[in-house]
Amino acid sequence: MRLDLHYTDGTTQRVTVLDHRKLTLGDWRRLTPMVEEDILDATYARVSIFTGIPVDELSARVSVKGIGQIMEVVWGELGKAIALSGAFKADMAGTDEVPKPPRRIIIGGKTYRVPHDVEVECTFGQFVDWEAWRAPEHEADLCAEALAFMLVEEGKQYGGTDAAKVEALRSATIADAFGLCVFFFEKSPEFQRVTALRYQAFHTRIQQAHTRTAKSSAHDIEVSEH
C-alpha cells in the first residue's frame, strides 16, 4: 500500500508499506521480540521495517499524524502476519495434506534445491548437524535453521552449515519458510523428531532467560531495600 507520510516541517513523502507476504524471517524476528520492548522504540522499529525508513529519520522528522497513519496500516499487515504464524503452528500438527513446494527456490540471490522426499534426498549429516546446533533464541530461528540445514545450494553437495548460511536464510519470506517447513514436517518423521527437540531447546532457553531476569529483579529489590 502507498500513502503520504507527513513530516513535521509540513512536507509529505509518498511511501510504500510492505505487504505482510513480503516479510522475511529476519523481519518477523525483529517484529516479535521475545522480551518486552519500550513502546516508543518498538513503534519506530515496526514502522522502519515496513517502510524502510531509518529509525533516526522517523524519530526526528515524521509527525505524530504520519506515524499514526502508517501504524494503522502496519497493525493490519502485522495482524495478517500473525495469522500466518498461527496457521503455521496449526499446520505443524500434520493433520492436512499440504501442497508440494517447487523443486528450486531462490533466497537471497542463491538457488537452493528443495527436497521432496526428505529422508531420501537429505543426508544423515544434515540432521545430525541441525540437532547439534545452538538453541534457538526466537521461533523465527527455528525456521531459518531448518531451511539452512535442509536446503542445499544448486550444484553443490551438503558439506556442513555455518552461522553465515543460517543468517542468509533469514531473508526467506515467512510465507515461503512456513510453507517449506510444514511440507518437510508432514513428509519426514526425522524432521518431526528434530523439530520437537529444537522446540524443546527453544523453550528451555526462554525459561532460563526468564529465571535469570527474575533473579536479577529480586536482587535489585533486595539491594534497594538496604
N, C-alpha and C positions, 0 to 999 in steps of 0.2 A: 504494500500500500504506500502511496505517495501523499505527503501532506506538507504544509508550510509551517516551518519551525520559526517561532517568534523569538527574537533576540531582545535584550534589554535596551539596546540603542534604537529600537523601533523598526529595525530591518527584519526581513524574513528570508528564509532559505528553504528551498524545496528539498526534502529528504525522502529516502525510501526506507520504510520499516521492514526489516527482514521477515519473510514468511516463516512460520514455525517449522515447515517441512525442510527448510534450508539450514536449520540449526545443526551444529555439529556436536559430537560428544564433548569436545572441549568447551563449547558454549554451554551445554547442559550442565557440565561440572561447575562452571562459574555462576550459572543462574540459580543453582540449587545447592548452596554450600551446606556442609554437614554441621557447621557451627553457626550460632546466631550472629547476625551481622548488624552493624549500625544502619538504621533506616535510611539515612542520607546517603551513605556510601553504597548501600545495596541498590537504591533507586538509580543513582548515577551509573553504577556498573551495568544494570539491566538496560538502561537507555543506550549506553555505549555499545553494548553487544548487538542490540537490534538496529542501531543506526550507523555504527562505525565511527561516530564522533567521539574524539578523545574525552575522557572524564574531565580533564583540566578545562577544556573549552566549554563543556556543559555547565560546570560549576561557576565559571567566570562570566559567561556571556548569555546563556539561554535563560529566558524569563520563566517565571513560575507558570504562566499560561502555556508556554511552549512545552515545559516538562509535563504539565497536566495532559496536554493533547497527545503527546507521544505515549505516556504511560497508559492512557485509555486503550490505545491500540496494542501496546506491549502486553498488558494484562490479558487481552483477548488471545493473542498469539501464545503467550505463556500457558494459558489455560488449555489450549489445544495441544501444546507440547506435553503438559502433564497428563492429558487424556491419552496421548500416545504411550507415555510411560506406564500408565495403569493398564492399558491394553496389552503392552509388552509383558508385564508381570503375569497377567491372566493367561496369556498365550504360553508362557513358560511352563504352565501346568501340563502342556502337551495334550490337550483334550481335543483339538480340532486339526484337521488336515490343513497344512499351510502350503502356499504356492512355492514352487521351486524358484530360487533366485537365478539370475543369469550366470553363465559359466565364467564370465570375466567381469571384474568391476574395477573402475578407476577411482582411486582415493589418493588425494594429494599429488596428482600428476603421475602416479605409478599404476600399472595394471597388475592386478592380482588374480590368480586362479581361485575359483570358488569350488571347494569340494562338494559334490552332490552325495557321494557315498563316503561319508566322513571317515568311517572306520577302515575303509579300504584305501582311500586316497591320501590319508594323513599317516604320518609315521608315529611310531611309539614315542620317539624323542619329543615330538611336538606336545604330546600330552604330559610327559614327564617334566619337561621344561616349564610348562604352564602351571602344573601343580606346585612346583617349587618356587614360583615367582613370589615376590614380596606381597604382603597383604594389601588388598585394595583400600584406598582412603575414601572412595566415593563409588556409588553404584555405576557411574559412567566409566570408572576404571575397569569394572568387570567386563563391560562390552569392548572397550578398547583393547584390553589384553587378550580377550577371546579372539578378536579379529587378528591381532598381531601373531598369535600362535597358530591359528587355523589357516590363514591366508598366506600363500607363498607367491612372491613376485613372478610374473610371467617370464619364462625362460630360465628360471633358477630352480635349484633343489633346496629343500629345507636344510639350513646349516646353523640353526640357533636363532634366538631372538634376543635383542638387546633393548635398552631403555629408549633408544632413538626410534626404533620401529614402533614401540608402543605409543610413543608421543606422536609419531606420524599418523597413526591410525585414529587419533583423536579428531582428525579432520574429516572423518567419515560423518555423514549426516546421521542424526539419531534415527531417522526413518529407515535408512539402509542398514545401519548397525543392528537395530532391533529386529528387522526382518531376517537378517542373516543368522543372528543368534537363536531366534525362535526356530528357524529351519534346522540348524545344527542340533539344537536341543531335542527336537522331535525325532530326528533321524539317527541319533547316536547315544546309546546308553553310556558310553565312556565320556561323552561331552556332558551328559547329565550328572555323572558321578563327580567330575572335576568341578563343574559349576557349583554343585552343592558344597564342596569343600571350600571353594573360593568365597561363596556367600558366608559360610561359617567363619572364615578368616576375617572377612569384612566386618561382621557383626562383633567378633571378639575384639577387633581393633577399636571399633566405636565404643564398646563397653569400657575398654581400658582407658580410652581418652576421657570418657565421662567420669570415671573413677578418679583419674588424676586431677581433673577440673574440680571435682567435689572436695578432694583432699586439700587442694590449693586454696579453695574458698574457705574451708573450715580453718585452715592455718591462718589466713588473713584475718578472719573474725577473731580468732584467739589472740593474735598479736594486738589487734586494735583494742581489745578489752583490758589489756595490761598497761 
